[in-house]
Amino acid sequence: MSNLEDLKADVTRLLSEAKDAQAVEQIRIRFLGRKGVIAEHFSRMGDLSPEERRATGAALNDLKICCEKKIKEAADRFASGRSRGDAIDVTLPGRPAHAGLTHPINETLRDICQTFRLAGFDVADGPEIETDWYNFEALNVPADHPARDMHDTFYVKMEEDGGRREKAGEYLLRTHTSPVQIHVMEKQKPPVRIIAPGRVYRRDDDPTHSPVFHQVEGLWVEEGVTLRDLKGLLEYFLKMLFGESVRARFRPSFFPFTEPSLEVDMSCVICGGEDHSAHCRTCKATGWLEVLGAGMVHPNVFRAAGHNPSKVTGLAFGMGVERMAMIRYGIDDIRLFFENDVRFLSQLSGGT
Ligand code: PHE
């Protein structure tokens, strides 16, 4: 009898060690086969007394049923593709569902817009395919103006215009969001307080320039708006986006559509503007990052949009969203934003 108990233990142990369905089948043949271990025990029962035979027969039957059950279970386990090693562990925590993320450019764009909304600005929109007039002429950039060189422009042929407007240069992909200034002023009397986020296009392609990128334009036209408002507004904006400790620096610059014109730098968020020892790659050890173009709206721009420049003043500014995002997330190659590798994007985006 104890011999039979050992047999049962052997079967259990061998099954637990079986690596595949074939191994289980071999165990079945060894114990339950026609010439198997259990069959052999049955055949030896003729030597026993009737009482012993009854007891042994019952025990052997039990053993046989028990082995059949265990072997079938093991075979089923392999048949359904699950070995003992990777059977379902119901105590494991569930896998989180993969939720979509906001693209870092959209996230930055959203935060920029939100900051200006809090300051009373509305969001305006304009077309991406523009005319020469809106993109350049009305913004005080005449045809031979050297500033056009900075905006290496994509020109568009509009075939569906019946050939009437086929002349090269008639339409173009806007090179900045400034034409929205004109569209808005044409439609709306002062006070005007808008920002205009959107895509812009230039024939540029390198680690810090993409042929398509995003800008946010700002325009505030009202009687009595001054350069002081411009400085205060942009300083507020930079502190909201990058934190209270950020400082703003205003440098004289030139844009045809503003006078005076400024370039706005912020203290480097990576080294805090403290590291002038050639270590900081982000600000190239200058302590400052150039982030905005700005100025007071040029009288010619007011005239082009049908406003009297002696009645109103206005401030305008423009910024590159990718540049803001690169600073914000410490990225040094703009192309990473557009390759859309989820492994990269999901490191940056915090929320939904
Ligand atoms: N449009 C300018 C650019 O693309 C930025 C700018 C906007 C400058 C408004 C001054 C005022 O570089």
Residues whose N, C-alpha, C, O or C-beta is under 5 A from the ligand:
A	BS01	LIG	T175 H176 S178 F255 T258 G293 A294 G295 A316 F317 G318
